[in-house]
């Protein structure tokens, strides 16, 4: 099931800085964030319909910054008025060509706002626009870097929420021994929980092998090893799967469709983590198609995003269907929610079934 967007003219585009504090620093192997330094994009159509998009740049990921996002989107506001919003693919290509390789989240925000505006105007939900395959996903929740005691308590609280799958960051200070201590502490608090172990490309081959041996010595079998090795080490990723026998997911290794083709050709991963913030929605659609054709599993994830961007991703994954893993938990780490609406979460089950137009998220308060 798919829908064709009807032509409609763009009246204006506005962009605003959006800093959202976190409940606690969100730590990964490459550092920690205390504030989600994001941006809100508003597209207004000629009939007054508004559409909203969010940019969530992650400088440690690709060098994209909030200031660069604001600059690129402000510039787009000069040439977008009068353009047909239903030609979002052409607009996306033009924006990408002018923005260069470090414009992924800005591009995602623009595409999201365009699709939200036109689908709202047409009375179509984004999950139906993306195919209507389904309306639910099971999300994991992340245990960030920290001490074993902190990991144990985080896992206990995750299970109290009714969330089954736990994602744990690995590859930080202390090496494999510290990772093993934290993982063991997590399983003490949440025995039987499937584990996604995310290295954010911080481990070398020797450290990865040591961690695999340590996990096996303790009888721990993770559900997924997410991007332990550097993004370019596809041979090492293939060897990691062969050594461990566990599924390996490519995250940092796959930003573009070209990356996905290379990973598929090299047999480097059994799963690809698609994040709309990497290179936008149009590129993500192509990555998903490449993965499916190659028999590679799909995961939907994100940066440090609010309910707006996470709901867009949920609509994308549920609508396309076939996503075996979902990591859409970051709204749970934010101290404020500047929006109304979005997906519902009961335990670990995300639902977008109630969304009737666009992504169903509206700004409130000072963002209006």
N, C-alpha and C positions, 0 to 999 in steps of 0.2 A: 504494500500500500504506500503510495506517495502522492504528494500534492504539488501542483504547479502554481507558483506565486504569480499573482496578477500585477501588471505594471502599476507603479505608483511613484510619484516624484518626491524627492527629498527636499524638505524646506530648510533644515539646519542640522548641524551636529555640534554638540557641546561636550566638553570633557572637564572633569573635576578631579582633583586629588582626593584620594580616599584612604586615610590611615586608620587601620583598625587594630587596637591593642589585643595582644594574646593573653590568655589566662596565665600562661607561664611560657618561658622561652621554648621555642620549638627547635630541638637540637637534632642535627644530622651529622654525618661524619665530617662535613666540611664547615661546620659552624652552627650557630643558633640565631634564630630570628625572634625578636621581642614584639615587633609590630609588623602587620601586613601592610606594606607600602604599595597600595594598589591604586587603581583609577576607575572612575565611573564614566561611561560614555552614554550619551542620550542622543538618539536620532529622532527627529520629528518629521513626519510625512506632511504632504501638502494638505491633507484633511485633518491634521491635528493629532493623528495617532502617534504615540510615543513608543519607542523601543529602547531597551537598556542592555548594555554589555559591560563586562568587567575585565580589566587587565590586571593580572597578578604576576608581574615580573619577578624573576628570581636571579639576582646577579651572579650567584655562585654557579648557576646552571649554564647560562649562555652569555652572561655579561649585560643583559638587558636591564635597564634601571627605570625607576619611576619617572625621573626627569626626561629620559629619552621617550618613554611612552607618551607623556604629556605633550612633548614637542611634536612628535609625529602625528598624533591625533588632532592637535590644534591646527597643524598645517593642512590636514585632510578636510577640516571644517571650511577651508577656503575654496576647495574645488568640488566638494560633494553636492552642494545645493543645486537643484535642477536635474541631478542624475536620477535614473530609474532605480529604485531600491531593489526591485525584483531581479536586477542584473547584478546580484551580489557577488557572483563568481568573477565577473569582469572587474568589478570594483576591487575585489580582493586581490586579483592579479596586479592591478595598477598600484595598489597600496604596497604590496610586497616588493614590487620593482623599485619603488621610490624609497622604501624603508631599509632595505638591505637585510642581511642575515640575522640581525639582532632586533627583530620587530615582532616576534612570535606572539607575545601576549597582547600587544597593541592591535595586531591584526585580528586576533581572536575576539577582542572586545568589539571591534568594528563589525566583524561578521555577525557576532551574536546580536548586537543592537539592530542591525539591518534585518536579520531573520526574525527577531522578536517583533519588530515594528510591523513588518509585512504580514507575518502569520497572525498577529493580533488583529490587524485590519481585515484579514480574510477569515477570521474565526477558526483558526486551525492551531492545535497544540504543536509544539516543537517535536514531541515524541512521535506524533503522527507524521509530521513533515519528514522526519528521518526514516520512516518506514513502517511505524506502527507494529513492530514485531512483538513488543511486550511493554509492560509498565513497571516492572519491579526488578531490583537488583539487591544482592546481599553485599553490604560493605564490610570491610575490616575496620579496625581502629588501631592507631599507631602508638607504640611505646617508643618515645624518643630516646636520645642518648642520655646517660646518667648512671647512677650507682645501681647495684643489684637491689638494694632495698627500695629505691625509687621505682625500679622496673616492676618489682613484685607488687607494690601498691597500685601502680598504674594498671597492671593486668587485672588485679582484683576488682578495680572500679570498672574496667571495661566489661568484665563478665557480669557485674551487677547491672550494667546497662542492657544486658541481653545480647551483646555482640559476641559472636562465636569465633571469628577469624581474627588473629592478632598479628599485626605487622610490627616487627622490631628492627630498629636501626642497628647496623653493625659496621665495623670498620673504623670506629673512633679511637680515642686515646686508650692505651692499655693493650691494644692488639687482641688476638684471638682469645687469650686467656680471660680478658675482661668481658669479651663478647659471650663466651661460654658461661661465665658466672651470671650475667644478666639474663641470658636465655633460660638457664636452669631456674633462676628465680621466677621468671615469668610462668614457667610450667608448674612450679610449686603452687602458684596462686590460681592458675588456670589450666589444670591438667586436661589433656586431650584436645586443647585448642589447636586447630591448624595454624601453622606459623608461616608467615611470609617474611623472609630475612632480607632486608634492603641495605645494600652497601654503598649506594650513591657513588659507585665507581672508585671507592677509596682503597680497596684491597689490591695487593699484588698477587701473583700466582702462588708464591710460597705461603703467604698469609692465608689465602683461600684454601689451599690444601691442608694447612694446619687446622683451620677451623672445621673443615669437613671431617678430618680424622677425629677431632675432639667431639663433634656432634655424634658421630657414629659410636664412639667409645661410651657415650652416655645413653645410647639408644634413642637418640632424637632424630626424627625424619621430617624435615621441613616440607611444607607443601610447595614452596617456591623459593628459589634463590634469585633475588632481583638485583641485577646489575652490580655484582661484587667487583668486577674488574674494570679497568679503564675502558672508555667507550670504544677505542680503536682496537682493543685486543679481542678480536672475534675468534681467533684461533684458541686463545686461552679460555673463552667462554664455552667453546665446543668441547675442549678438554675437561673443563669443570663439570659439565654434564656427564661426560663419559666416566670420570673418576667417581662422582658422587652417586650417579643414578637418579638424581633429582632434577626436576624441571628448572630451567634457567630462563629468566625473563630479561629482555633487553629494554632498558629505559633510556638512559643517556645515550646509548648507542643508536637509537632511532629517533631522530627529530623529523626528518623529511621522508618522502616516498622513496627517494634514491637510497637513503639509509636502510629502509625496510627491504628494498630489493637486494641490497648487499648482504644483510643479515640472513635473508632467506636463501640466497645463493650459497652462502658459506655454511649453512646449517648451524648457525651460532646460537640460536635460541629456540625454545619451544613455546614461548609466550612473548608478545610485544605489548608494552605498557604505552597506551595512547593517552596523551595529555593534550587537550585542545590548546593550551597555552604554549606549546612547543613551537608550532608553526601555523596555527589557525585551524579552522574547521574544514575548509576545502582540502587542505593537505591531509588532515586526519582521516577524512573519508577515503582518500587514496591509499593511505597506509593500511587502513582496515581491509580494503579490497585486496591488496597485495598479500597481507597476512592470511586471509581466508583462502586465497588461491594456492598458497604454499602449505596449507594445513597447519599454520601456526596459530596458537590460541591467542585470545585477546583479553587485555586488562584495561580498565579505564581508571585514570588517576588524575592528579592535579598538583598545582603548587599550593601556596597558602592562600586559599580562596574563600570567599563568603558563600552564603547560600545561593547567591545569584549565579556565579560561574559554576558552582557544583551542580546546580539544578540543570543548567544547560548541558553539562557533561552527562548527567543522568538521563536526560531526554535523548541525547545522542546515542548512548550505549543501549538503553532499553529499546529505543526505536529501531536501531539497527539489528539488535539481537546478537546472540552468540558470544557475549562477554562472560567468561568464566570467573573473572576476578574483578572486584571493584574496590577502589581505595578513595572514597569520597567523604572523608571524615573531618576535614579541616574546619568546617563550621563549628564543630564541637570544641575546638581549641581557641575560638575567638571570644574575647570578653564582651563584645558588643555585636548586635545584629542590626545593621542600619536598614533592613529590608522587611517587607511583609510578603508572605506567600512562599512558594518554592516547594521542593519535594517534602514529603512527610517521612518520618523515621520512627519505626516501632521496632525496638530491639535492633537487629541488624538489617531489617528490611526497609529499603528505600522504595517509595512509590511515587510515580508521577501520574497515576491514573486520573486524579482529580483535576489536572491542569487542562483547561479547555482552549486557551488562547496563548500563543507564544510560550515562554517559559514560566509565566505565571508569577513572576517576582516584580514587586514594585518598591521603589525607594520611599523612605519616610523621613520625617523630621527635617534636619538641615540639608539633606540631600535633595529634597524636592525643589 
